[in-house]
Amino acid sequence: MALRSLKAPGTAYDDPVLGKDPQPAHMKDYVNDPEDDGGVHVNSGIPSRAFYLAASAIGGFAWEKAGLIWYTALTGTCAATAISRRRRG
C-alpha cells in the first residue's frame, strides 16, 4: 500500500483486506522488523511526521523553507559546515 499520512502516520487506511496502516508516528512506537531492513519502510512515518510538524510551524511553501532545511541536513551540508567551523574555531 503506497498511501501514507504525514500528519497522522498509522491512520492512512483501515481496510478489511489490507489491514490497518502499520506506520508509527513516534519513536516510542518504533518497529524493529528484520524483514524490512530493521523497519526502514514502516518507520518512515516518524520522520515524515517530524517534517509535517516542522513545515506547519515554519509556514510558507514546504519546498522553500522546511524542505531546504531537510535537504541541507540530509545531504551533509550542515555537518560539513559545522566541522569546518569547528576546525577554524
PDB file of N, CA, C and O in Angstrom, chain B, residues numbered from 101:
ATOM      1  N   MET B 101       0.851  -1.178   0.000  1.00  0.00           N
ATOM      2  CA  MET B 101       0.000   0.000   0.000  1.00  0.00           C
ATOM      3  C   MET B 101       0.891   1.234   0.000  1.00  0.00           C
ATOM      4  O   MET B 101       1.785   1.343   0.839  1.00  0.00           O
ATOM      5  N   ALA B 102       0.670   2.156  -0.912  1.00  0.00           N
ATOM      6  CA  ALA B 102       1.509   3.337  -1.043  1.00  0.00           C
ATOM      7  C   ALA B 102       0.919   4.565  -0.355  1.00  0.00           C
ATOM      8  O   ALA B 102       1.587   5.596  -0.276  1.00  0.00           O
ATOM      9  N   LEU B 103      -0.288   4.487   0.133  1.00  0.00           N
ATOM     10  CA  LEU B 103      -0.935   5.628   0.759  1.00  0.00           C
ATOM     11  C   LEU B 103      -0.343   5.871   2.142  1.00  0.00           C
ATOM     12  O   LEU B 103      -0.231   4.946   2.946  1.00  0.00           O
ATOM     13  N   ARG B 104       0.036   7.123   2.418  1.00  0.00           N
ATOM     14  CA  ARG B 104       0.618   7.480   3.709  1.00  0.00           C
ATOM     15  C   ARG B 104       0.041   8.806   4.179  1.00  0.00           C
ATOM     16  O   ARG B 104      -0.419   9.616   3.374  1.00  0.00           O
ATOM     17  N   SER B 105       0.070   9.020   5.485  1.00  0.00           N
ATOM     18  CA  SER B 105      -0.315  10.304   6.057  1.00  0.00           C
ATOM     19  C   SER B 105       0.888  10.888   6.774  1.00  0.00           C
ATOM     20  O   SER B 105       1.409  10.278   7.707  1.00  0.00           O
ATOM     21  N   LEU B 106       1.337  12.068   6.349  1.00  0.00           N
ATOM     22  CA  LEU B 106       2.425  12.734   7.045  1.00  0.00           C
ATOM     23  C   LEU B 106       1.929  13.331   8.354  1.00  0.00           C
ATOM     24  O   LEU B 106       2.658  13.359   9.346  1.00  0.00           O
ATOM     25  N   LYS B 107       0.703  13.804   8.354  1.00  0.00           N
ATOM     26  CA  LYS B 107       0.123  14.427   9.545  1.00  0.00           C
ATOM     27  C   LYS B 107      -0.135  13.407  10.651  1.00  0.00           C
ATOM     28  O   LYS B 107       0.111  13.681  11.826  1.00  0.00           O
ATOM     29  N   ALA B 108      -0.631  12.237  10.272  1.00  0.00           N
ATOM     30  CA  ALA B 108      -1.003  11.229  11.274  1.00  0.00           C
ATOM     31  C   ALA B 108      -0.635   9.837  10.779  1.00  0.00           C
ATOM     32  O   ALA B 108      -1.516   9.068  10.394  1.00  0.00           O
ATOM     33  N   PRO B 109       0.669   9.496  10.784  1.00  0.00           N
ATOM     34  CA  PRO B 109       1.065   8.153  10.346  1.00  0.00           C
ATOM     35  C   PRO B 109       0.305   7.081  11.131  1.00  0.00           C
ATOM     36  O   PRO B 109       0.056   7.221  12.329  1.00  0.00           O
ATOM     37  N   GLY B 110      -0.046   6.033  10.436  1.00  0.00           N
ATOM     38  CA  GLY B 110      -0.793   4.946  11.065  1.00  0.00           C
ATOM     39  C   GLY B 110      -2.291   5.077  10.895  1.00  0.00           C
ATOM     40  O   GLY B 110      -3.049   4.220  11.349  1.00  0.00           O
ATOM     41  N   THR B 111      -2.729   6.158  10.238  1.00  0.00           N
ATOM     42  CA  THR B 111      -4.167   6.384  10.069  1.00  0.00           C
ATOM     43  C   THR B 111      -4.588   6.462   8.607  1.00  0.00           C
ATOM     44  O   THR B 111      -5.746   6.765   8.322  1.00  0.00           O
ATOM     45  N   ALA B 112      -3.686   6.200   7.682  1.00  0.00           N
ATOM     46  CA  ALA B 112      -3.985   6.368   6.255  1.00  0.00           C
ATOM     47  C   ALA B 112      -5.051   5.391   5.761  1.00  0.00           C
ATOM     48  O   ALA B 112      -5.822   5.714   4.858  1.00  0.00           O
ATOM     49  N   TYR B 113      -5.093   4.222   6.341  1.00  0.00           N
ATOM     50  CA  TYR B 113      -6.111   3.252   5.921  1.00  0.00           C
ATOM     51  C   TYR B 113      -6.392   2.254   7.027  1.00  0.00           C
ATOM     52  O   TYR B 113      -5.538   1.978   7.870  1.00  0.00           O
ATOM     53  N   ASP B 114      -7.579   1.729   7.012  1.00  0.00           N
ATOM     54  CA  ASP B 114      -8.019   0.646   7.889  1.00  0.00           C
ATOM     55  C   ASP B 114      -9.014  -0.139   7.052  1.00  0.00           C
ATOM     56  O   ASP B 114     -10.193   0.205   6.970  1.00  0.00           O
ATOM     57  N   ASP B 115      -8.514  -1.201   6.432  1.00  0.00           N
ATOM     58  CA  ASP B 115      -9.265  -1.919   5.410  1.00  0.00           C
ATOM     59  C   ASP B 115      -9.400  -3.387   5.800  1.00  0.00           C
ATOM     60  O   ASP B 115      -8.446  -3.967   6.320  1.00  0.00           O
ATOM     61  N   PRO B 116     -10.559  -4.004   5.563  1.00  0.00           N
ATOM     62  CA  PRO B 116     -10.739  -5.415   5.913  1.00  0.00           C
ATOM     63  C   PRO B 116      -9.782  -6.341   5.169  1.00  0.00           C
ATOM     64  O   PRO B 116      -9.414  -7.396   5.685  1.00  0.00           O
ATOM     65  N   VAL B 117      -9.381  -5.956   3.968  1.00  0.00           N
ATOM     66  CA  VAL B 117      -8.472  -6.804   3.183  1.00  0.00           C
ATOM     67  C   VAL B 117      -7.007  -6.467   3.470  1.00  0.00           C
ATOM     68  O   VAL B 117      -6.194  -7.366   3.685  1.00  0.00           O
ATOM     69  N   LEU B 118      -6.672  -5.181   3.474  1.00  0.00           N
ATOM     70  CA  LEU B 118      -5.285  -4.745   3.645  1.00  0.00           C
ATOM     71  C   LEU B 118      -4.849  -4.654   5.097  1.00  0.00           C
ATOM     72  O   LEU B 118      -3.656  -4.696   5.396  1.00  0.00           O
ATOM     73  N   GLY B 119      -5.798  -4.532   5.985  1.00  0.00           N
ATOM     74  CA  GLY B 119      -5.468  -4.349   7.387  1.00  0.00           C
ATOM     75  C   GLY B 119      -5.356  -2.874   7.720  1.00  0.00           C
ATOM     76  O   GLY B 119      -5.848  -2.014   6.990  1.00  0.00           O
ATOM     77  N   LYS B 120      -4.693  -2.597   8.845  1.00  0.00           N
ATOM     78  CA  LYS B 120      -4.542  -1.230   9.328  1.00  0.00           C
ATOM     79  C   LYS B 120      -3.147  -0.714   8.981  1.00  0.00           C
ATOM     80  O   LYS B 120      -2.174  -1.467   9.014  1.00  0.00           O
ATOM     81  N   ASP B 121      -3.059   0.556   8.655  1.00  0.00           N
ATOM     82  CA  ASP B 121      -1.780   1.197   8.371  1.00  0.00           C
ATOM     83  C   ASP B 121      -0.838   0.981   9.565  1.00  0.00           C
ATOM     84  O   ASP B 121      -1.158   1.410  10.673  1.00  0.00           O
ATOM     85  N   PRO B 122       0.322   0.323   9.363  1.00  0.00           N
ATOM     86  CA  PRO B 122       1.192  -0.031  10.475  1.00  0.00           C
ATOM     87  C   PRO B 122       2.209   1.049  10.877  1.00  0.00           C
ATOM     88  O   PRO B 122       2.976   0.844  11.818  1.00  0.00           O
ATOM     89  N   GLN B 123       2.226   2.186  10.183  1.00  0.00           N
ATOM     90  CA  GLN B 123       3.271   3.171  10.453  1.00  0.00           C
ATOM     91  C   GLN B 123       3.134   3.815  11.825  1.00  0.00           C
ATOM     92  O   GLN B 123       2.064   4.316  12.171  1.00  0.00           O
ATOM     93  N   PRO B 124       4.221   3.806  12.616  1.00  0.00           N
ATOM     94  CA  PRO B 124       4.201   4.543  13.872  1.00  0.00           C
ATOM     95  C   PRO B 124       4.435   6.028  13.606  1.00  0.00           C
ATOM     96  O   PRO B 124       5.044   6.400  12.603  1.00  0.00           O
ATOM     97  N   ALA B 125       3.953   6.863  14.504  1.00  0.00           N
ATOM     98  CA  ALA B 125       4.130   8.305  14.368  1.00  0.00           C
ATOM     99  C   ALA B 125       5.178   8.832  15.343  1.00  0.00           C
ATOM    100  O   ALA B 125       5.558  10.001  15.270  1.00  0.00           O
ATOM    101  N   HIS B 126       5.644   7.988  16.248  1.00  0.00           N
ATOM    102  CA  HIS B 126       6.544   8.435  17.318  1.00  0.00           C
ATOM    103  C   HIS B 126       7.603   7.365  17.592  1.00  0.00           C
ATOM    104  O   HIS B 126       7.343   6.174  17.419  1.00  0.00           O
ATOM    105  N   MET B 127       8.783   7.785  18.013  1.00  0.00           N
ATOM    106  CA  MET B 127       9.873   6.841  18.290  1.00  0.00           C
ATOM    107  C   MET B 127       9.520   5.828  19.380  1.00  0.00           C
ATOM    108  O   MET B 127      10.068   4.726  19.398  1.00  0.00           O
ATOM    109  N   LYS B 128       8.624   6.185  20.274  1.00  0.00           N
ATOM    110  CA  LYS B 128       8.250   5.229  21.327  1.00  0.00           C
ATOM    111  C   LYS B 128       7.560   3.993  20.739  1.00  0.00           C
ATOM    112  O   LYS B 128       7.465   2.957  21.396  1.00  0.00           O
ATOM    113  N   ASP B 129       7.082   4.111  19.502  1.00  0.00           N
ATOM    114  CA  ASP B 129       6.401   3.005  18.831  1.00  0.00           C
ATOM    115  C   ASP B 129       7.241   2.397  17.707  1.00  0.00           C
ATOM    116  O   ASP B 129       6.719   1.658  16.871  1.00  0.00           O
ATOM    117  N   TYR B 130       8.538   2.704  17.683  1.00  0.00           N
ATOM    118  CA  TYR B 130       9.473   2.212  16.660  1.00  0.00           C
ATOM    119  C   TYR B 130       9.375   0.692  16.519  1.00  0.00           C
ATOM    120  O   TYR B 130       9.275  -0.031  17.511  1.00  0.00           O
ATOM    121  N   VAL B 131       9.407   0.225  15.275  1.00  0.00           N
ATOM    122  CA  VAL B 131       9.300  -1.205  14.979  1.00  0.00           C
ATOM    123  C   VAL B 131      10.630  -1.700  14.428  1.00  0.00           C
ATOM    124  O   VAL B 131      11.123  -1.162  13.436  1.00  0.00           O
ATOM    125  N   ASN B 132      11.217  -2.713  15.050  1.00  0.00           N
ATOM    126  CA  ASN B 132      12.440  -3.318  14.537  1.00  0.00           C
ATOM    127  C   ASN B 132      12.047  -4.592  13.800  1.00  0.00           C
ATOM    128  O   ASN B 132      11.854  -5.644  14.411  1.00  0.00           O
ATOM    129  N   ASP B 133      11.931  -4.482  12.482  1.00  0.00           N
ATOM    130  CA  ASP B 133      11.445  -5.571  11.650  1.00  0.00           C
ATOM    131  C   ASP B 133      12.560  -6.092  10.745  1.00  0.00           C
ATOM    132  O   ASP B 133      12.942  -5.404   9.799  1.00  0.00           O
ATOM    133  N   PRO B 134      13.092  -7.287  11.007  1.00  0.00           N
ATOM    134  CA  PRO B 134      14.185  -7.825  10.182  1.00  0.00           C
ATOM    135  C   PRO B 134      13.779  -8.049   8.720  1.00  0.00           C
ATOM    136  O   PRO B 134      14.641  -8.063   7.841  1.00  0.00           O
ATOM    137  N   GLU B 135      12.498  -8.222   8.454  1.00  0.00           N
ATOM    138  CA  GLU B 135      12.042  -8.403   7.075  1.00  0.00           C
ATOM    139  C   GLU B 135      11.959  -7.074   6.324  1.00  0.00           C
ATOM    140  O   GLU B 135      11.733  -7.059   5.114  1.00  0.00           O
ATOM    141  N   ASP B 136      12.140  -5.971   7.026  1.00  0.00           N
ATOM    142  CA  ASP B 136      12.068  -4.626   6.446  1.00  0.00           C
ATOM    143  C   ASP B 136      13.370  -3.876   6.755  1.00  0.00           C
ATOM    144  O   ASP B 136      13.353  -2.680   7.045  1.00  0.00           O
ATOM    145  N   ASP B 137      14.487  -4.587   6.691  1.00  0.00           N
ATOM    146  CA  ASP B 137      15.796  -3.994   6.998  1.00  0.00           C
ATOM    147  C   ASP B 137      15.766  -3.195   8.295  1.00  0.00           C
ATOM    148  O   ASP B 137      16.279  -2.078   8.347  1.00  0.00           O
ATOM    149  N   GLY B 138      15.183  -3.747   9.317  1.00  0.00           N
ATOM    150  CA  GLY B 138      15.110  -3.100  10.621  1.00  0.00           C
ATOM    151  C   GLY B 138      13.925  -2.168  10.779  1.00  0.00           C
ATOM    152  O   GLY B 138      13.782  -1.517  11.814  1.00  0.00           O
ATOM    153  N   GLY B 139      13.082  -2.094   9.775  1.00  0.00           N
ATOM    154  CA  GLY B 139      11.901  -1.235   9.852  1.00  0.00           C
ATOM    155  C   GLY B 139      12.030   0.042   9.038  1.00  0.00           C
ATOM    156  O   GLY B 139      11.304   1.006   9.281  1.00  0.00           O
ATOM    157  N   VAL B 140      12.945   0.061   8.074  1.00  0.00           N
ATOM    158  CA  VAL B 140      13.207   1.271   7.296  1.00  0.00           C
ATOM    159  C   VAL B 140      11.961   1.823   6.606  1.00  0.00           C
ATOM    160  O   VAL B 140      11.805   3.041   6.518  1.00  0.00           O
ATOM    161  N   HIS B 141      11.082   0.971   6.122  1.00  0.00           N
ATOM    162  CA  HIS B 141       9.880   1.445   5.435  1.00  0.00           C
ATOM    163  C   HIS B 141       8.743   1.740   6.410  1.00  0.00           C
ATOM    164  O   HIS B 141       8.120   2.799   6.338  1.00  0.00           O
ATOM    165  N   VAL B 142       8.478   0.828   7.299  1.00  0.00           N
ATOM    166  CA  VAL B 142       7.339   1.009   8.205  1.00  0.00           C
ATOM    167  C   VAL B 142       7.582   2.196   9.142  1.00  0.00           C
ATOM    168  O   VAL B 142       6.633   2.887   9.510  1.00  0.00           O
ATOM    169  N   ASN B 143       8.830   2.442   9.531  1.00  0.00           N
ATOM    170  CA  ASN B 143       9.129   3.539  10.449  1.00  0.00           C
ATOM    171  C   ASN B 143       9.269   4.892   9.763  1.00  0.00           C
ATOM    172  O   ASN B 143       9.532   5.893  10.429  1.00  0.00           O
ATOM    173  N   SER B 144       9.100   4.940   8.457  1.00  0.00           N
ATOM    174  CA  SER B 144       9.247   6.219   7.752  1.00  0.00           C
ATOM    175  C   SER B 144       8.191   7.236   8.170  1.00  0.00           C
ATOM    176  O   SER B 144       8.323   8.423   7.875  1.00  0.00           O
ATOM    177  N   GLY B 145       7.150   6.782   8.849  1.00  0.00           N
ATOM    178  CA  GLY B 145       6.148   7.712   9.357  1.00  0.00           C
ATOM    179  C   GLY B 145       6.696   8.648  10.420  1.00  0.00           C
ATOM    180  O   GLY B 145       6.182   9.752  10.597  1.00  0.00           O
ATOM    181  N   ILE B 146       7.733   8.222  11.129  1.00  0.00           N
ATOM    182  CA  ILE B 146       8.307   9.039  12.200  1.00  0.00           C
ATOM    183  C   ILE B 146       8.966  10.301  11.628  1.00  0.00           C
ATOM    184  O   ILE B 146       8.610  11.404  12.045  1.00  0.00           O
ATOM    185  N   PRO B 147       9.920  10.178  10.681  1.00  0.00           N
ATOM    186  CA  PRO B 147      10.479  11.413  10.113  1.00  0.00           C
ATOM    187  C   PRO B 147       9.477  12.162   9.225  1.00  0.00           C
ATOM    188  O   PRO B 147       9.567  13.382   9.083  1.00  0.00           O
ATOM    189  N   SER B 148       8.536  11.443   8.636  1.00  0.00           N
ATOM    190  CA  SER B 148       7.511  12.122   7.833  1.00  0.00           C
ATOM    191  C   SER B 148       6.682  13.051   8.708  1.00  0.00           C
ATOM    192  O   SER B 148       6.383  14.178   8.314  1.00  0.00           O
ATOM    193  N   ARG B 149       6.314  12.584   9.885  1.00  0.00           N
ATOM    194  CA  ARG B 149       5.535  13.421  10.808  1.00  0.00           C
ATOM    195  C   ARG B 149       6.380  14.579  11.314  1.00  0.00           C
ATOM    196  O   ARG B 149       5.879  15.693  11.465  1.00  0.00           O
ATOM    197  N   ALA B 150       7.658  14.326  11.578  1.00  0.00           N
ATOM    198  CA  ALA B 150       8.551  15.404  12.022  1.00  0.00           C
ATOM    199  C   ALA B 150       8.608  16.502  10.958  1.00  0.00           C
ATOM    200  O   ALA B 150       8.563  17.688  11.282  1.00  0.00           O
ATOM    201  N   PHE B 151       8.707  16.102   9.690  1.00  0.00           N
ATOM    202  CA  PHE B 151       8.728  17.093   8.616  1.00  0.00           C
ATOM    203  C   PHE B 151       7.404  17.845   8.553  1.00  0.00           C
ATOM    204  O   PHE B 151       7.395  19.068   8.411  1.00  0.00           O
ATOM    205  N   TYR B 152       6.302  17.140   8.656  1.00  0.00           N
ATOM    206  CA  TYR B 152       4.985  17.785   8.630  1.00  0.00           C
ATOM    207  C   TYR B 152       4.881  18.822   9.745  1.00  0.00           C
ATOM    208  O   TYR B 152       4.436  19.945   9.505  1.00  0.00           O
ATOM    209  N   LEU B 153       5.288  18.456  10.964  1.00  0.00           N
ATOM    210  CA  LEU B 153       5.199  19.373  12.097  1.00  0.00           C
ATOM    211  C   LEU B 153       6.097  20.589  11.888  1.00  0.00           C
ATOM    212  O   LEU B 153       5.691  21.719  12.160  1.00  0.00           O
ATOM    213  N   ALA B 154       7.322  20.356  11.401  1.00  0.00           N
ATOM    214  CA  ALA B 154       8.246  21.473  11.153  1.00  0.00           C
ATOM    215  C   ALA B 154       7.704  22.389  10.063  1.00  0.00           C
ATOM    216  O   ALA B 154       7.693  23.609  10.225  1.00  0.00           O
ATOM    217  N   ALA B 155       7.257  21.813   8.962  1.00  0.00           N
ATOM    218  CA  ALA B 155       6.743  22.611   7.849  1.00  0.00           C
ATOM    219  C   ALA B 155       5.513  23.409   8.274  1.00  0.00           C
ATOM    220  O   ALA B 155       5.344  24.555   7.858  1.00  0.00           O
ATOM    221  N   SER B 156       4.661  22.818   9.092  1.00  0.00           N
ATOM    222  CA  SER B 156       3.469  23.522   9.564  1.00  0.00           C
ATOM    223  C   SER B 156       3.842  24.685  10.471  1.00  0.00           C
ATOM    224  O   SER B 156       3.233  25.753  10.402  1.00  0.00           O
ATOM    225  N   ALA B 157       4.835  24.481  11.314  1.00  0.00           N
ATOM    226  CA  ALA B 157       5.265  25.528  12.246  1.00  0.00           C
ATOM    227  C   ALA B 157       6.004  26.657  11.528  1.00  0.00           C
ATOM    228  O   ALA B 157       5.826  27.829  11.860  1.00  0.00           O
ATOM    229  N   ILE B 158       6.829  26.305  10.549  1.00  0.00           N
ATOM    230  CA  ILE B 158       7.617  27.300   9.817  1.00  0.00           C
ATOM    231  C   ILE B 158       6.736  28.095   8.862  1.00  0.00           C
ATOM    232  O   ILE B 158       6.899  29.307   8.722  1.00  0.00           O
ATOM    233  N   GLY B 159       5.807  27.413   8.211  1.00  0.00           N
ATOM    234  CA  GLY B 159       4.907  28.063   7.269  1.00  0.00           C
ATOM    235  C   GLY B 159       5.530  28.240   5.895  1.00  0.00           C
ATOM    236  O   GLY B 159       6.654  27.803   5.647  1.00  0.00           O
ATOM    237  N   GLY B 160       4.797  28.876   5.018  1.00  0.00           N
ATOM    238  CA  GLY B 160       5.263  29.065   3.650  1.00  0.00           C
ATOM    239  C   GLY B 160       5.158  27.776   2.858  1.00  0.00           C
ATOM    240  O   GLY B 160       4.570  26.797   3.317  1.00  0.00           O
ATOM    241  N   PHE B 161       5.737  27.786   1.657  1.00  0.00           N
ATOM    242  CA  PHE B 161       5.765  26.580   0.846  1.00  0.00           C
ATOM    243  C   PHE B 161       6.809  25.627   1.420  1.00  0.00           C
ATOM    244  O   PHE B 161       7.933  26.038   1.704  1.00  0.00           O
ATOM    245  N   ALA B 162       6.444  24.358   1.591  1.00  0.00           N
ATOM    246  CA  ALA B 162       7.335  23.384   2.229  1.00  0.00           C
ATOM    247  C   ALA B 162       8.670  23.272   1.516  1.00  0.00           C
ATOM    248  O   ALA B 162       9.690  23.049   2.169  1.00  0.00           O
ATOM    249  N   TRP B 163       8.698  23.419   0.191  1.00  0.00           N
ATOM    250  CA  TRP B 163       9.946  23.249  -0.550  1.00  0.00           C
ATOM    251  C   TRP B 163      10.862  24.469  -0.414  1.00  0.00           C
ATOM    252  O   TRP B 163      12.053  24.374  -0.712  1.00  0.00           O
ATOM    253  N   GLU B 164      10.328  25.616   0.032  1.00  0.00           N
ATOM    254  CA  GLU B 164      11.142  26.819   0.155  1.00  0.00           C
ATOM    255  C   GLU B 164      11.818  26.942   1.516  1.00  0.00           C
ATOM    256  O   GLU B 164      12.929  27.464   1.613  1.00  0.00           O
ATOM    257  N   LYS B 165      11.163  26.471   2.555  1.00  0.00           N
ATOM    258  CA  LYS B 165      11.703  26.671   3.900  1.00  0.00           C
ATOM    259  C   LYS B 165      12.053  25.344   4.562  1.00  0.00           C
ATOM    260  O   LYS B 165      13.226  24.979   4.641  1.00  0.00           O
ATOM    261  N   ALA B 166      11.041  24.624   5.036  1.00  0.00           N
ATOM    262  CA  ALA B 166      11.306  23.356   5.728  1.00  0.00           C
ATOM    263  C   ALA B 166      12.036  22.373   4.815  1.00  0.00           C
ATOM    264  O   ALA B 166      12.938  21.664   5.260  1.00  0.00           O
ATOM    265  N   GLY B 167      11.651  22.332   3.550  1.00  0.00           N
ATOM    266  CA  GLY B 167      12.310  21.422   2.604  1.00  0.00           C
ATOM    267  C   GLY B 167      13.780  21.725   2.448  1.00  0.00           C
ATOM    268  O   GLY B 167      14.599  20.811   2.344  1.00  0.00           O
ATOM    269  N   LEU B 168      14.122  22.996   2.429  1.00  0.00           N
ATOM    270  CA  LEU B 168      15.529  23.394   2.318  1.00  0.00           C
ATOM    271  C   LEU B 168      16.311  22.974   3.554  1.00  0.00           C
ATOM    272  O   LEU B 168      17.450  22.519   3.446  1.00  0.00           O
ATOM    273  N   ILE B 169      15.709  23.123   4.722  1.00  0.00           N
ATOM    274  CA  ILE B 169      16.353  22.685   5.966  1.00  0.00           C
ATOM    275  C   ILE B 169      16.596  21.177   5.926  1.00  0.00           C
ATOM    276  O   ILE B 169      17.695  20.715   6.230  1.00  0.00           O
ATOM    277  N   TRP B 170      15.571  20.412   5.550  1.00  0.00           N
ATOM    278  CA  TRP B 170      15.689  18.948   5.488  1.00  0.00           C
ATOM    279  C   TRP B 170      16.747  18.533   4.470  1.00  0.00           C
ATOM    280  O   TRP B 170      17.590  17.682   4.755  1.00  0.00           O
ATOM    281  N   TYR B 171      16.703  19.131   3.297  1.00  0.00           N
ATOM    282  CA  TYR B 171      17.664  18.794   2.242  1.00  0.00           C
ATOM    283  C   TYR B 171      19.089  19.068   2.700  1.00  0.00           C
ATOM    284  O   TYR B 171      19.983  18.245   2.502  1.00  0.00           O
ATOM    285  N   THR B 172      19.295  20.222   3.307  1.00  0.00           N
ATOM    286  CA  THR B 172      20.627  20.586   3.780  1.00  0.00           C
ATOM    287  C   THR B 172      21.116  19.607   4.838  1.00  0.00           C
ATOM    288  O   THR B 172      22.276  19.195   4.814  1.00  0.00           O
ATOM    289  N   ALA B 173      20.249  19.234   5.757  1.00  0.00           N
ATOM    290  CA  ALA B 173      20.626  18.278   6.806  1.00  0.00           C
ATOM    291  C   ALA B 173      20.918  16.901   6.234  1.00  0.00           C
ATOM    292  O   ALA B 173      21.891  16.256   6.626  1.00  0.00           O
ATOM    293  N   LEU B 174      20.076  16.445   5.303  1.00  0.00           N
ATOM    294  CA  LEU B 174      20.223  15.097   4.765  1.00  0.00           C
ATOM    295  C   LEU B 174      21.379  14.942   3.780  1.00  0.00           C
ATOM    296  O   LEU B 174      21.905  13.840   3.618  1.00  0.00           O
ATOM    297  N   THR B 175      21.774  16.006   3.133  1.00  0.00           N
ATOM    298  CA  THR B 175      22.871  15.904   2.169  1.00  0.00           C
ATOM    299  C   THR B 175      24.230  16.127   2.806  1.00  0.00           C
ATOM    300  O   THR B 175      25.257  16.033   2.134  1.00  0.00           O
ATOM    301  N   GLY B 176      24.241  16.419   4.089  1.00  0.00           N
ATOM    302  CA  GLY B 176      25.513  16.564   4.792  1.00  0.00           C
ATOM    303  C   GLY B 176      26.079  17.962   4.762  1.00  0.00           C
ATOM    304  O   GLY B 176      27.141  18.197   5.337  1.00  0.00           O
ATOM    305  N   THR B 177      25.420  18.892   4.122  1.00  0.00           N
ATOM    306  CA  THR B 177      25.925  20.253   4.052  1.00  0.00           C
ATOM    307  C   THR B 177      26.046  20.845   5.454  1.00  0.00           C
ATOM    308  O   THR B 177      27.018  21.540   5.749  1.00  0.00           O
ATOM    309  N   CYS B 178      25.079  20.582   6.309  1.00  0.00           N
ATOM    310  CA  CYS B 178      25.129  21.097   7.686  1.00  0.00           C
ATOM    311  C   CYS B 178      26.325  20.523   8.428  1.00  0.00           C
ATOM    312  O   CYS B 178      27.076  21.253   9.074  1.00  0.00           O
ATOM    313  N   ALA B 179      26.492  19.226   8.332  1.00  0.00           N
ATOM    314  CA  ALA B 179      27.587  18.567   9.041  1.00  0.00           C
ATOM    315  C   ALA B 179      28.938  19.068   8.545  1.00  0.00           C
ATOM    316  O   ALA B 179      29.835  19.328   9.347  1.00  0.00           O
ATOM    317  N   ALA B 180      29.090  19.204   7.237  1.00  0.00           N
ATOM    318  CA  ALA B 180      30.367  19.666   6.682  1.00  0.00           C
ATOM    319  C   ALA B 180      30.668  21.083   7.133  1.00  0.00           C
ATOM    320  O   ALA B 180      31.816  21.401   7.442  1.00  0.00           O
ATOM    321  N   THR B 181      29.661  21.936   7.175  1.00  0.00           N
ATOM    322  CA  THR B 181      29.843  23.314   7.618  1.00  0.00           C
ATOM    323  C   THR B 181      30.204  23.359   9.091  1.00  0.00           C
ATOM    324  O   THR B 181      31.094  24.110   9.491  1.00  0.00           O
ATOM    325  N   ALA B 182      29.521  22.558   9.902  1.00  0.00           N
ATOM    326  CA  ALA B 182      29.795  22.529  11.334  1.00  0.00           C
ATOM    327  C   ALA B 182      31.216  22.051  11.615  1.00  0.00           C
ATOM    328  O   ALA B 182      31.902  22.615  12.467  1.00  0.00           O
ATOM    329  N   ILE B 183      31.658  21.025  10.910  1.00  0.00           N
ATOM    330  CA  ILE B 183      33.015  20.506  11.097  1.00  0.00           C
ATOM    331  C   ILE B 183      34.037  21.559  10.673  1.00  0.00           C
ATOM    332  O   ILE B 183      35.034  21.771  11.364  1.00  0.00           O
ATOM    333  N   SER B 184      33.794  22.215   9.550  1.00  0.00           N
ATOM    334  CA  SER B 184      34.693  23.252   9.060  1.00  0.00           C
ATOM    335  C   SER B 184      34.809  24.392  10.043  1.00  0.00           C
ATOM    336  O   SER B 184      35.911  24.876  10.299  1.00  0.00           O
ATOM    337  N   ARG B 185      33.698  24.830  10.598  1.00  0.00           N
ATOM    338  CA  ARG B 185      33.706  25.930  11.576  1.00  0.00           C
ATOM    339  C   ARG B 185      34.411  25.516  12.858  1.00  0.00           C
ATOM    340  O   ARG B 185      35.120  26.317  13.467  1.00  0.00           O
ATOM    341  N   ARG B 186      34.218  24.271  13.268  1.00  0.00           N
ATOM    342  CA  ARG B 186      34.859  23.788  14.481  1.00  0.00           C
ATOM    343  C   ARG B 186      36.373  23.769  14.318  1.00  0.00           C
ATOM    344  O   ARG B 186      37.106  24.097  15.251  1.00  0.00           O
ATOM    345  N   ARG B 187      36.840  23.386  13.136  1.00  0.00           N
ATOM    346  CA  ARG B 187      38.282  23.335  12.879  1.00  0.00           C
ATOM    347  C   ARG B 187      38.892  24.732  12.870  1.00  0.00           C
ATOM    348  O   ARG B 187      40.019  24.929  13.325  1.00  0.00           O
ATOM    349  N   ARG B 188      38.133  25.711  12.342  1.00  0.00           N
ATOM    350  CA  ARG B 188      38.647  27.085  12.299  1.00  0.00           C
ATOM    351  C   ARG B 188      38.616  27.704  13.681  1.00  0.00           C
ATOM    352  O   ARG B 188      39.403  28.596  14.000  1.00  0.00           O
ATOM    353  N   GLY B 189      37.678  27.208  14.509  1.00  0.00           N
ATOM    354  CA  GLY B 189      37.422  27.523  15.859  1.00  0.00           C
ATOM    355  C   GLY B 189      37.797  28.733  16.476  1.00  0.00           C
ATOM    356  O   GLY B 189      37.535  28.929  17.662  1.00  0.00           O
TER     357      GLY B 189
END
